[in-house]
Amino acid sequence: MDGGGCVEALIYTAAAAAKRTVVLLQVPGAVLTPWRSQVDAIAALFLGGQETGNAWADVLFGDVSPTGKLPVTLPQSEAATIAPDPSATVNYTEGLKTSYRGYPPPGDPAYPAFPFGHGLSYSTFSYSP
């Protein structure tokens, strides 16, 4: 089993055994989340640098509101990804229809699990002059 498979097995096992499961994703970019329906929440942090541990602690202990929006689209399945091309010349036949500019209709296997800009905030916002 590859490293990703071991992590997925751990998430499935924890979700089956725990009353509530929150997955903390520390990732450099888009990843597959086949276990997403088995967990209660997912928090993602992208390349947090030397303050990563402090950032996670601030959110987990409630010192900072877990706000944010995804800077990338997380695909629903591998079918929703663009396969790498080992050739010296790559033709981008998808054109501009990638990420948030080219979602297929909901229900399509290529529809994203979490689209670009997905996220939440526990704050309220208002605009005024």
Secondary structure as GFF3:
##gff-version 3
##sequence-region A 1 129
A	DSSP	alpha_helix	3	17	.	.	.	ID=ss1
A	DSSP	beta_strand	22	27	.	.	.	ID=ss2
A	DSSP	three_ten_helix	36	38	.	.	.	ID=ss3
A	DSSP	beta_strand	41	46	.	.	.	ID=ss4
A	DSSP	three_ten_helix	49	51	.	.	.	ID=ss5
A	DSSP	alpha_helix	52	60	.	.	.	ID=ss6
A	DSSP	beta_strand	68	69	.	.	.	ID=ss7
A	DSSP	three_ten_helix	78	80	.	.	.	ID=ss8
A	DSSP	three_ten_helix	99	101	.	.	.	ID=ss9
A	DSSP	beta_strand	119	120	.	.	.	ID=ss10
###
